Amino acid sequence: MEKKKFIRDFEPNEVVTTFLYLRRKELRNKKNEEPFGFLELVDKSGRIFGYVWENPVEIIETIENGVVKVRGKVGILDEQLILTIEKIRQTKEGDEFVSEDLIPSSKNDSEKIIKALFTRTKRMKNIYLQRLCELFFEDTELVELFKKAPAGKLWHHNYLGGLAEHTFGVVKICEFLTENYPHLDKDLLITAAIFHDLGKIYEMTYENYIDYSDKGRLLGSITLTIEIIELKTSKIIDFPEKINSKLKHLILSHEFNGKEGMQPKFIEAELLNLANKMDINISAYKRLTEKEKGFGASWSSYIKLLDRQIYFD
C-alpha cells in the first residue's frame, strides 16, 4: 500500500492522487450561470475545497458522501489551497486505505477529558446524581465508546473524540453559570450536561466515515440517552422520582429550537439548552475561513445554515 499524502502536505501546482473523505458536496453556478461542483474534502490532517469543472452535474448527483479516491491539481484561491478535481470515484473492493487516516480527530485528549469530568462528579453533594455519574464512569465499555465517538456527522464536532470535547465544553459553560448564580441546582445541571448527548455513542458509526447507525436513524440520540439513564438509575436504590423526571426533562428539551423539540420548563433546562447551542455555534464558527468570519453576506449565510442544521446534525 502506497504511503498516503495528507492534505497538510499538499503543495501548489502538484497533482495528487489519494483517498479522502467527502464531507460536503454542492452544485453551484458561475456568474454566467454555468454550473460547477463544490466539494469539501478532509482527512485527519485538515480539509481542502475541491472544484469540479467537467461534468459537474453528473458527478455531484452520483457521488456520495464518504471515502472517495481523488485525482486533482492543487492550486490557490483567496490565499487558500484548493483542489481542481480531474477524477473522483467512490471506493471499491480492493482499495487499500487506512480509515484512521481519513477521519479527523479531536486535538484534545479524551482521556484527560474523562478525568476532568470524573473530578467534577466527585464534588457533587447530591448522592444520587453522584452515583449515577459514577455508574457511567465505571462502565468501561460505555466510556471507551464515549471517548472515540463524534458528536455529529457534518456540522459540529464531526470528528473522532468530538462527543467528549462537546460534552466537556457544555459542562464548562454550565459550571461557569452555576458559579455565578449559586441558586441554580448545580449537580442536576452538570449531570445533565455530562449525559445530554451520550446516546450518540450508539447513534453514530465511524468505521470508514461518519454516518448514522440504523438505531440512530430510527430512534435518535435523545431516546438512546434516556435509555442509558433508565438503565443506570434502575441500579440505584430509591433514586428519587422527582430528580429522575427533572433530569430526563433536561435531556428531552436540550435541543429545543423554538419550533422543534420539547420546550424547557425550568431554568436549569433553559440553561442546558443555551449552553448546548453555544458550544455548537463556537465549534461550527471555527470551521469558517478567516475571510468568512468577517461580517457581511457570508456571516448571514452562516447563521441561516446554522439555523437549518444545528439540531439535525
Secondary structure, 3 states (H helix, E strand, C coil): CCCCCCHHHCCCCCEEEEEEEEEEEEEEECCCCCEEEEEEEEECCEEEEEEECCCHHHHHHHCCCEEEEEEEEEEEECCEEEEEEEEEEECCCCCCCCHHHHCCECCCCHHHHHHHHHHHHHCCCCHHHHHHHHHHHHCHHHHHHHHHCCCCCCCCCCCECHHHHHHHHHHHHHHHHHHHCCCCCHHHHHHHHHHCCCCHHHHEECCCCCEECHHHHHHHHHHHHHHHHHHHHCCCCCCCHHHHHHHHHHHHHCCCCCCCCCCCCCHHHHHHHHHHHHHHHHHHHHCCCCCCCCCCHHHHHHHHHHHHHCCCC
